[in-house]
Amino acid sequence: MDYTKYQSLDISRDDGLVTVTLDRPEVRNVIDELTHDELATIFTDLDRDDDCEVVVLTGAGGYFCGGGDLNWLLAIHGDSNRTAHGNRSNQRIQRGILDLEKPIIAKVRGPAIGLGASLALCCDFVYATPESVFADPHVSVGLVAGDGGAYLWPQLIGYARARRYLLTGDALSGEEAANIGLITEAVREEELDKVVDEMTRRLRAGAKYATRWTKASINAGLKVTANAVLDRGAAFENLTFMTNESRDALERFRPKRRPNSSGR
């Protein structure tokens, strides 16, 4: 498999292990249009890569993923064709991870926000530093959590807790996320690489097809829920991209701008 076409993702190989690194550390690995489109294809390529046995998903520069690029989100705001394309790409990303039978490990340092959180939480194992940050703050910028959060968080921590975070956009630390079962384990910074490396070796040494097909069996139920939620979430998110409320909320993050939303 030739991964040289990827520009915002750094792909490396090591004896059956493929590491996919979000590689925009100068902007906390936020997802712009190019990165989004590349994420929509990388998991299909990994599925077709016969030499790939285990995948590690991580971010460069001490950041996992800061979420969507505000400049990109504002550029497509109100353009139903571009927002619909983005929502279709979101669905390809989510389904690409869920369909990939090869085990995926998320190694998280720093923020895992919005789609960044969904990317991590879709993985089979999520190891994060205690100080890392997980959040799905779509509502904070006037958007529906249509890129995975609405089906992932309830399945992982239950509906009551999921509402607590998805309807407020509040963040929680890696340690808190581990304590409530949102992620696999919180691991001290100095031990994170070692813990992930040990798990990749264990998975590569195990029964390949039994592992893959057990994962596929586990994900079968999750995919039923994802299929029920993703289309509706995408449609609602697309609608919120048409509102003044979301534009004002997105622009609130820019300096010297006071929102004056009508909600329409």
C-alpha positions as CSV (number, residue, x, y, z in Angstrom):
1,M,0.0,0.0,0.0
2,D,1.3,3.4,-1.0
3,Y,0.6,6.0,1.7
4,T,2.7,8.8,0.1
5,K,-0.5,10.5,-1.2
6,Y,-1.3,11.6,2.4
7,Q,-0.2,15.2,3.2
8,S,-1.7,15.9,6.7
9,L,-1.3,12.3,8.0
10,D,2.1,10.8,8.6
11,I,2.1,7.1,8.0
12,S,4.9,4.8,9.3
13,R,5.4,1.1,9.3
14,D,7.1,-1.3,11.6
15,D,6.7,-5.1,11.2
16,G,3.0,-5.3,10.8
17,L,2.3,-2.1,12.8
18,V,1.1,0.9,11.0
19,T,1.1,4.2,12.9
20,V,-1.2,7.0,11.6
21,T,-0.2,10.4,13.0
22,L,-2.3,13.5,12.6
23,D,0.5,15.9,11.6
24,R,-0.5,19.5,12.0
25,P,1.1,20.2,15.4
26,E,1.4,23.9,14.7
27,V,-2.4,24.1,15.0
28,R,-2.9,21.3,17.6
29,N,-3.7,18.9,14.8
30,V,-7.1,20.5,14.1
31,I,-8.9,19.0,11.2
32,D,-9.2,21.1,8.0
33,E,-10.8,20.1,4.8
34,L,-7.8,18.2,3.5
35,T,-7.3,16.3,6.8
36,H,-11.0,15.5,6.8
37,D,-10.9,14.1,3.3
38,E,-7.8,12.1,4.1
39,L,-9.4,10.6,7.2
40,A,-12.3,9.5,5.1
41,T,-10.0,7.3,3.0
42,I,-7.2,6.2,5.3
43,F,-9.1,3.4,7.1
44,T,-10.2,1.9,3.8
45,D,-6.5,1.9,2.7
46,L,-5.5,0.2,6.0
47,D,-8.1,-2.4,5.4
48,R,-6.6,-3.2,2.0
49,D,-3.1,-3.2,3.3
50,D,-2.2,-6.9,3.6
51,D,1.0,-6.1,5.6
52,C,-0.9,-4.2,8.2
53,E,-1.9,-6.2,11.3
54,V,-2.4,-3.5,14.0
55,V,-2.9,0.3,13.8
56,V,-1.9,3.0,16.2
57,L,-3.7,6.4,15.8
58,T,-2.0,9.4,17.4
59,G,-1.1,13.0,17.0
60,A,2.1,14.9,16.6
61,G,3.6,17.5,18.9
62,G,1.9,16.4,22.1
63,Y,-1.6,17.0,20.7
64,F,-4.1,14.3,19.7
65,C,-6.6,16.4,17.9
66,G,-8.1,19.9,18.7
67,G,-11.3,19.2,16.7
68,G,-12.5,21.0,13.6
69,D,-10.6,23.9,12.1
70,L,-12.7,27.0,12.9
71,N,-11.5,28.8,9.7
72,W,-12.7,25.8,7.6
73,L,-16.0,25.5,9.5
74,L,-16.7,29.2,9.0
75,A,-15.8,29.0,5.3
76,I,-18.3,26.3,4.6
77,H,-21.0,27.7,6.9
78,G,-24.3,28.3,5.1
79,D,-23.1,26.4,2.0
80,S,-25.3,23.3,2.0
81,N,-23.3,21.5,-0.6
82,R,-20.0,21.8,1.2
83,T,-21.5,21.0,4.6
84,A,-23.3,18.0,3.2
85,H,-20.0,16.8,1.7
86,G,-18.4,17.2,5.1
87,N,-21.1,15.2,6.8
88,R,-20.8,12.4,4.2
89,S,-17.1,12.4,4.9
90,N,-17.8,12.2,8.6
91,Q,-19.9,9.0,8.0
92,R,-17.1,7.5,5.9
93,I,-14.6,8.2,8.7
94,Q,-16.8,6.6,11.4
95,R,-17.8,3.6,9.3
96,G,-14.3,3.1,8.0
97,I,-13.0,2.7,11.6
98,L,-15.9,0.4,12.6
99,D,-15.5,-1.7,9.5
100,L,-11.8,-2.1,9.9
101,E,-11.3,-5.6,11.4
102,K,-7.6,-4.9,12.3
103,P,-7.2,-3.7,15.9
104,I,-6.8,0.1,16.4
105,I,-5.2,1.7,19.4
106,A,-5.6,5.4,20.1
107,K,-2.6,6.9,21.9
108,V,-3.8,10.3,23.3
109,R,-1.8,13.2,24.6
110,G,-3.3,16.6,25.0
111,P,-6.7,17.4,23.5
112,A,-9.1,15.0,21.9
113,I,-11.9,17.4,21.0
114,G,-15.0,17.0,18.9
115,L,-14.2,14.8,15.9
116,G,-10.9,14.2,17.6
117,A,-12.7,12.6,20.5
118,S,-14.8,10.5,18.1
119,L,-11.7,9.3,16.3
120,A,-10.2,8.1,19.6
121,L,-13.4,6.6,21.1
122,C,-14.0,4.6,17.9
123,C,-10.8,2.8,18.5
124,D,-10.6,-0.6,20.2
125,F,-8.2,0.6,22.9
126,V,-7.7,4.2,24.1
127,Y,-4.7,4.9,26.2
128,A,-4.4,8.6,27.3
129,T,-2.3,10.6,29.8
130,P,-4.2,11.6,32.9
131,E,-3.9,15.3,31.9
132,S,-5.3,14.7,28.4
133,V,-8.7,16.3,27.6
134,F,-11.7,14.7,26.1
135,A,-14.8,16.8,25.0
136,D,-17.4,16.9,22.4
137,P,-18.3,20.7,22.4
138,H,-20.5,20.8,19.3
139,V,-23.3,22.5,21.2
140,S,-20.9,25.2,22.4
141,V,-20.5,26.3,18.7
142,G,-24.1,25.9,17.9
143,L,-23.8,22.5,16.0
144,V,-25.3,19.1,16.5
145,A,-22.8,16.4,17.5
146,G,-23.2,14.6,14.2
147,D,-19.7,13.2,13.7
148,G,-19.9,10.3,16.1
149,G,-20.4,11.6,19.6
150,A,-24.2,11.0,19.7
151,Y,-23.8,7.3,19.3
152,L,-20.4,6.7,20.9
153,W,-20.7,8.4,24.2
154,P,-24.0,6.7,25.3
155,Q,-22.7,3.3,24.3
156,L,-19.5,3.8,26.3
157,I,-20.7,5.5,29.5
158,G,-24.5,5.3,29.4
159,Y,-27.2,7.8,28.4
160,A,-27.3,9.7,31.6
161,R,-23.6,10.5,31.7
162,A,-23.5,11.0,27.9
163,R,-26.2,13.7,28.1
164,R,-24.1,15.4,30.9
165,Y,-21.3,15.9,28.5
166,L,-22.9,16.1,25.0
167,L,-25.6,18.7,26.0
168,T,-23.1,21.0,27.8
169,G,-19.9,20.5,25.8
170,D,-18.0,20.1,29.1
171,A,-14.6,18.5,29.1
172,L,-13.1,15.7,31.3
173,S,-9.5,14.7,31.8
174,G,-8.0,11.4,30.7
175,E,-8.0,10.3,34.3
176,E,-11.7,11.1,34.7
177,A,-12.5,9.5,31.3
178,A,-10.8,6.2,32.5
179,N,-12.7,6.3,35.8
180,I,-16.1,6.4,34.1
181,G,-15.2,3.9,31.3
182,L,-15.0,6.3,28.4
183,I,-11.5,5.1,27.6
184,T,-9.4,2.0,28.3
185,E,-6.8,3.4,30.7
186,A,-5.1,6.6,31.8
187,V,-1.3,6.1,31.7
188,R,1.4,8.4,33.0
189,E,3.2,10.4,30.3
190,E,6.5,8.7,30.8
191,E,4.9,5.2,30.4
192,L,2.4,5.8,27.6
193,D,4.6,4.8,24.7
194,K,5.7,1.6,26.5
195,V,2.2,0.6,27.4
196,V,1.0,1.1,23.8
197,D,4.0,-0.7,22.4
198,E,3.4,-3.7,24.7
199,M,-0.2,-3.9,23.5
200,T,0.7,-3.7,19.9
201,R,3.2,-6.6,20.3
202,R,0.7,-8.7,22.2
203,L,-2.0,-8.2,19.5
204,R,0.5,-9.0,16.7
205,A,1.6,-12.1,18.5
206,G,-2.0,-13.3,19.0
207,A,-4.4,-15.3,16.8
208,K,-4.9,-12.9,13.9
209,Y,-8.2,-14.0,12.6
210,A,-9.7,-14.8,15.9
211,T,-8.9,-11.3,17.1
212,R,-10.2,-9.6,13.9
213,W,-13.4,-11.5,13.8
214,T,-14.0,-11.0,17.5
215,K,-13.6,-7.3,17.0
216,A,-16.0,-7.5,14.0
217,S,-18.6,-9.3,16.2
218,I,-18.3,-6.7,19.0
219,N,-18.7,-3.9,16.5
220,A,-21.7,-5.5,14.8
221,G,-24.0,-4.2,17.5
222,L,-22.3,-0.8,17.6
223,K,-22.7,-0.5,13.9
224,V,-26.4,-1.0,14.2
225,T,-26.6,1.9,16.6
226,A,-24.2,4.0,14.5
227,N,-26.3,3.4,11.4
228,A,-29.4,4.5,13.2
229,V,-27.8,7.7,14.6
230,L,-25.3,8.9,12.0
231,D,-27.8,9.7,9.3
232,R,-30.0,11.7,11.6
233,G,-27.1,13.4,13.3
234,A,-25.6,14.4,10.0
235,A,-28.9,15.8,8.8
236,F,-29.4,17.8,12.0
237,E,-25.8,19.0,12.0
238,N,-26.2,20.2,8.4
239,L,-29.3,22.2,9.5
240,T,-27.4,23.8,12.3
241,F,-24.7,24.9,9.8
242,M,-27.4,27.0,8.2
243,T,-28.2,29.0,11.4
244,N,-27.0,32.4,12.5
245,E,-26.7,30.9,16.0
246,S,-23.9,28.6,14.9
247,R,-22.1,31.2,12.9
248,D,-22.1,33.6,15.8
249,A,-20.9,30.8,18.2
250,L,-18.1,29.9,15.8
251,E,-17.1,33.5,15.5
252,R,-17.1,34.0,19.2
253,F,-13.7,32.4,19.3
254,R,-12.3,35.2,17.2
255,P,-11.0,38.2,19.1
256,K,-13.1,41.5,19.4
257,R,-16.3,39.9,18.1
258,R,-19.4,39.9,20.2
259,P,-22.1,37.5,19.0
260,N,-25.6,38.7,18.4
261,S,-27.5,35.6,17.6
262,S,-31.1,35.5,16.5
263,G,-31.1,31.6,16.5
264,R,-32.3,31.5,12.9
